[in-house]
Amino acid sequence: MVIKRKEPKHPRQGPSCLLVIFVFVGIVVGVFVIQNSEQAREVIFPTATPEPTRSAIEYALLAQISQDDGELEEALEHYDQAIKLDATNPEIFIRYINLLVKTGNAEDAVARGEEAVVLAPDNDEVWTAVAAAHLANGDRLLDAGDPTAANLEYAKATQAAQRAIDLNPGNATAYAFAAGGLVNQGEPELYQQAQLLAEDGVAIDPDDPWPHYYLAEVLTNQGFYAAAREQYQLGILANDSIPELYIGLAYNFFGDGRVSDAILAFQDAIDVDPT
C-alpha cells in the first residue's frame, strides 16, 4: 500500500515587519502634520521672501535725480511713492509741492499743502510752499475765467506767506509770495503794501530771484517800467532758469512800446522752459 505524503500546510503569513514599520511611521507623520499644519506647511511650502523695497528717502533721491534730468513726470511718481511710504517728512512734501507747482498741477499742490501744514505747522518752508501752491492755483482760476475764486486763492497765498514770515522773518521768498498774493489781485490799493513786502525780501536776500520778480511785477503794474526792468534783470542774474522772469520782462517791454525786445524776451522764456 502506497501512502501519499501530504505537504504540510504553511500557516497564514501576516504582513512583514518592514511594512508594519512603514505604516506605523506614516500614521505618526500624518498625526503630526494634522496637529501642526501651519508649521508643516511652512516647511513643505516655505513662504517666499519678499524682495527688499526702496525707502521713502531713496524715492525722494530718485525724484531729485529725475527732476535734474528733466524727467518731471517720473519725478512726480517717485515723490508720490515717497509720500506713501513716509508721510511724516516735511522736506519731501516741500519738494513735491514745489514740483507740482512747476508742472502746472496747482490743485494737487494745494491738496498736498493742506496735508503738509497739518504735519509741520511750525515749519516756515512748508508755509512758503503752500503760498506758492495758492499763487499757482489762483493763476489757474484766473486763466479759467474765474477772477473771484482766483483772488481768494491769492489772498490765501498772502496769508500762508505771512505765516512763514512770522515763523522766520529771514525767509525772503515768503516776503515775495506775500507780495505776489497782493499784487496779483489787481487792486491798486494793495500795490503799496505789496511793494514794501517785496522790497523787504530783496533787502533780506538779494540773491533770491522771487523778491525781484514780484517787486518788478508791482512796479510794472504802477507804470514804472524802467525800474521794473531792472528788477526782472536782477532776478535773471540770480537765477536764469525761471521762465516767469522772462515773461514778465517781455510784458514790461510790450507795455513800454518795445515790441521787438518783448519778442526776444518771450523767446528766452521758451528756451528756458519749452513746455
C-alpha positions as CSV (number, residue, x, y, z in Angstrom):
1,M,0.0,0.0,0.0
2,V,1.3,3.3,-1.0
3,I,0.9,6.1,1.5
4,K,0.8,9.6,-0.1
5,R,2.8,12.1,1.8
6,K,0.9,15.3,2.1
7,E,2.8,18.6,2.2
8,P,2.3,20.3,5.4
9,K,0.1,23.4,5.3
10,H,2.0,26.6,5.9
11,P,0.5,28.8,8.4
12,R,-1.1,32.1,7.0
13,Q,1.6,34.7,6.7
14,G,0.9,38.2,8.1
15,P,2.4,41.4,6.9
16,S,6.1,41.7,7.0
17,C,7.7,43.6,9.8
18,L,9.1,46.2,7.4
19,L,5.6,47.0,6.1
20,V,4.3,47.4,9.7
21,I,7.1,49.8,10.4
22,F,6.3,51.9,7.3
23,V,2.6,52.0,8.2
24,F,3.3,53.0,11.7
25,V,5.7,55.8,10.7
26,G,3.1,57.0,8.2
27,I,0.4,57.2,10.8
28,V,2.7,59.1,13.2
29,V,3.7,61.6,10.5
30,G,0.1,62.1,9.5
31,V,-0.9,62.8,13.0
32,F,2.0,65.3,13.4
33,V,1.1,67.1,10.2
34,I,-2.6,67.4,11.2
35,Q,-1.7,68.7,14.6
36,N,1.0,71.1,13.3
37,S,-0.5,72.0,9.9
38,E,0.8,75.6,9.8
39,Q,4.3,74.7,10.7
40,A,4.3,71.8,8.3
41,R,3.1,74.0,5.5
42,E,5.9,76.4,6.2
43,V,8.4,73.5,5.9
44,I,6.9,72.0,2.8
45,F,6.0,75.2,1.1
46,P,8.2,77.9,2.5
47,T,6.9,81.5,2.3
48,A,8.7,83.4,-0.4
49,T,11.0,86.1,1.0
50,P,9.8,89.5,-0.4
51,E,12.3,91.5,-2.4
52,P,13.7,94.4,-0.5
53,T,11.8,97.6,-1.2
54,R,13.1,101.2,-1.5
55,S,12.7,103.6,1.4
56,A,11.0,107.0,1.2
57,I,14.4,108.7,1.2
58,E,15.5,106.6,-1.7
59,Y,12.4,107.5,-3.7
60,A,13.0,111.2,-2.9
61,L,16.5,110.9,-4.1
62,L,15.3,109.2,-7.3
63,A,12.8,112.0,-7.7
64,Q,15.5,114.7,-7.5
65,I,17.7,112.8,-10.0
66,S,14.8,112.6,-12.4
67,Q,14.0,116.2,-11.9
68,D,17.6,117.2,-12.6
69,D,17.4,115.1,-15.8
70,G,14.2,116.9,-16.9
71,E,12.0,113.8,-16.3
72,L,9.4,115.7,-14.4
73,E,6.6,113.2,-14.6
74,E,8.8,110.4,-13.4
75,A,10.0,112.7,-10.6
76,L,6.4,113.2,-9.5
77,E,5.8,109.5,-9.5
78,H,8.8,109.0,-7.2
79,Y,7.7,111.7,-4.8
80,D,4.2,110.1,-4.7
81,Q,5.8,106.8,-3.7
82,A,8.0,108.5,-1.1
83,I,4.9,110.2,0.5
84,K,3.1,106.8,0.6
85,L,6.0,105.2,2.4
86,D,6.6,108.1,4.8
87,A,4.0,110.8,5.2
88,T,5.9,112.4,8.1
89,N,8.8,114.0,6.3
90,P,8.2,117.7,5.7
91,E,11.1,118.1,3.3
92,I,9.6,115.5,0.9
93,F,6.3,117.4,1.0
94,I,8.1,120.7,0.3
95,R,9.9,119.4,-2.8
96,Y,6.8,117.6,-4.0
97,I,4.6,120.7,-3.7
98,N,7.2,122.9,-5.5
99,L,7.4,120.4,-8.3
100,L,3.6,120.1,-8.6
101,V,3.6,123.9,-9.0
102,K,6.3,123.9,-11.6
103,T,4.5,121.2,-13.6
104,G,1.2,123.0,-13.5
105,N,-0.6,120.7,-11.1
106,A,-1.8,123.6,-8.9
107,E,-4.8,121.8,-7.4
108,D,-2.7,118.8,-6.4
109,A,-0.2,121.2,-4.9
110,V,-2.8,122.8,-2.8
111,A,-4.1,119.5,-1.6
112,R,-0.6,118.3,-0.6
113,G,0.0,121.6,1.1
114,E,-3.1,121.1,3.3
115,E,-1.5,117.8,4.4
116,A,1.9,119.3,5.0
117,V,0.7,122.1,7.3
118,V,-1.0,119.6,9.5
119,L,2.2,117.6,9.6
120,A,4.5,120.5,10.3
121,P,2.6,123.7,11.3
122,D,5.7,125.4,12.6
123,N,7.9,124.9,9.5
124,D,8.2,128.1,7.6
125,E,9.4,126.4,4.4
126,V,6.2,124.3,4.4
127,W,4.1,127.5,4.6
128,T,6.2,129.1,1.8
129,A,5.5,126.1,-0.4
130,V,1.8,126.3,0.4
131,A,1.8,130.0,-0.6
132,A,3.4,129.1,-3.9
133,A,0.6,126.5,-4.4
134,H,-2.1,129.1,-3.8
135,L,-0.5,131.5,-6.2
136,A,-0.4,128.9,-8.9
137,N,-3.9,127.9,-8.3
138,G,-5.0,131.5,-8.4
139,D,-3.3,131.8,-11.8
140,R,-5.2,128.6,-13.0
141,L,-8.5,130.0,-11.9
142,L,-7.8,133.4,-13.5
143,D,-7.0,131.7,-16.7
144,A,-10.2,129.7,-16.4
145,G,-12.2,133.0,-16.3
146,D,-13.0,133.0,-12.5
147,P,-11.3,136.1,-11.1
148,T,-13.3,136.0,-7.8
149,A,-12.1,132.5,-7.0
150,A,-8.6,133.4,-8.2
151,N,-8.5,136.4,-5.8
152,L,-9.5,134.2,-2.9
153,E,-6.5,131.9,-3.7
154,Y,-4.2,134.9,-3.9
155,A,-5.4,136.1,-0.5
156,K,-4.7,132.6,0.8
157,A,-1.2,132.8,-0.6
158,T,-0.6,136.0,1.3
159,Q,-1.9,134.5,4.5
160,A,0.3,131.4,4.1
161,A,3.4,133.5,3.3
162,Q,2.7,135.8,6.3
163,R,2.6,132.7,8.5
164,A,6.0,131.7,7.1
165,I,7.3,135.2,7.8
166,D,6.0,135.1,11.4
167,L,7.9,131.8,11.9
168,N,11.0,133.0,10.2
169,P,11.5,136.8,9.5
170,G,14.5,135.9,7.4
171,N,12.6,134.0,4.8
172,A,13.0,136.3,1.7
173,T,10.9,134.0,-0.5
174,A,8.0,134.3,1.9
175,Y,8.0,138.1,1.6
176,A,8.0,137.7,-2.2
177,F,5.0,135.4,-2.2
178,A,3.1,137.6,0.3
179,A,3.7,140.5,-2.1
180,G,2.6,138.3,-5.0
181,G,-0.7,137.4,-3.4
182,L,-1.5,141.1,-3.1
183,V,-0.3,142.4,-6.5
184,N,-2.0,139.5,-8.4
185,Q,-5.4,140.6,-7.1
186,G,-5.1,143.7,-9.4
187,E,-6.3,146.1,-6.7
188,P,-4.3,149.4,-6.8
189,E,-4.8,150.0,-3.1
190,L,-2.8,146.8,-2.4
191,Y,0.2,147.8,-4.5
192,Q,2.0,149.9,-1.9
193,Q,1.8,147.1,0.7
194,A,3.0,144.6,-1.9
195,Q,5.9,146.8,-2.9
196,L,7.0,147.1,0.7
197,L,6.9,143.4,1.2
198,A,8.9,142.7,-2.0
199,E,11.5,145.4,-1.1
200,D,11.9,143.7,2.3
201,G,12.5,140.4,0.6
202,V,15.2,141.9,-1.7
203,A,16.9,143.5,1.3
204,I,16.9,140.2,3.2
205,D,18.4,138.2,0.3
206,P,19.4,140.0,-2.9
207,D,20.3,136.6,-4.4
208,D,16.7,135.3,-4.1
209,P,15.1,135.8,-7.5
210,W,11.5,135.8,-6.3
211,P,11.5,139.2,-4.4
212,H,13.0,140.8,-7.5
213,Y,10.2,139.2,-9.6
214,Y,7.3,140.4,-7.5
215,L,8.9,143.8,-7.0
216,A,9.1,144.1,-10.7
217,E,5.5,143.0,-11.1
218,V,4.2,145.6,-8.7
219,L,6.4,148.3,-10.3
220,T,5.1,147.3,-13.8
221,N,1.5,147.5,-12.6
222,Q,2.2,151.0,-11.4
223,G,3.8,152.0,-14.7
224,F,7.4,152.2,-13.5
225,Y,8.7,150.2,-16.5
226,A,12.4,151.1,-16.2
227,A,12.6,150.4,-12.5
228,A,10.7,147.1,-13.1
229,R,13.0,146.0,-15.9
230,E,16.0,146.4,-13.6
231,Q,14.3,144.1,-11.0
232,Y,13.5,141.5,-13.7
233,Q,17.1,141.6,-14.9
234,L,18.4,141.3,-11.3
235,G,16.2,138.3,-10.8
236,I,17.5,136.7,-14.0
237,L,21.1,137.3,-12.8
238,A,20.1,135.5,-9.5
239,N,18.5,132.5,-11.3
240,D,18.3,132.4,-15.1
241,S,16.1,129.3,-15.2
242,I,12.8,130.8,-14.1
243,P,10.6,131.5,-17.1
244,E,8.3,133.9,-15.2
245,L,11.1,136.4,-15.1
246,Y,11.5,136.4,-18.9
247,I,7.7,136.5,-19.4
248,G,7.4,139.4,-17.0
249,L,10.2,141.2,-18.8
250,A,8.5,140.6,-22.1
251,Y,5.2,142.1,-20.9
252,N,7.2,145.0,-19.5
253,F,8.8,145.7,-22.9
254,F,5.5,145.4,-24.6
255,G,3.8,147.8,-22.2
256,D,6.7,150.3,-22.8
257,G,6.2,150.0,-26.6
258,R,9.4,148.0,-27.2
259,V,7.8,145.2,-29.2
260,S,11.0,143.7,-30.7
261,D,12.6,143.4,-27.2
262,A,9.3,141.8,-25.9
263,I,9.5,139.2,-28.7
264,L,13.2,138.4,-27.7
265,A,12.2,138.1,-24.1
266,F,9.4,135.7,-24.9
267,Q,11.8,133.6,-26.9
268,D,14.2,133.5,-23.9
269,A,11.3,132.2,-21.8
270,I,10.6,129.4,-24.3
271,D,14.3,128.5,-24.4
272,V,14.3,128.2,-20.6
273,D,11.1,126.2,-20.4
274,P,9.9,124.8,-23.8
275,T,6.8,123.3,-22.1
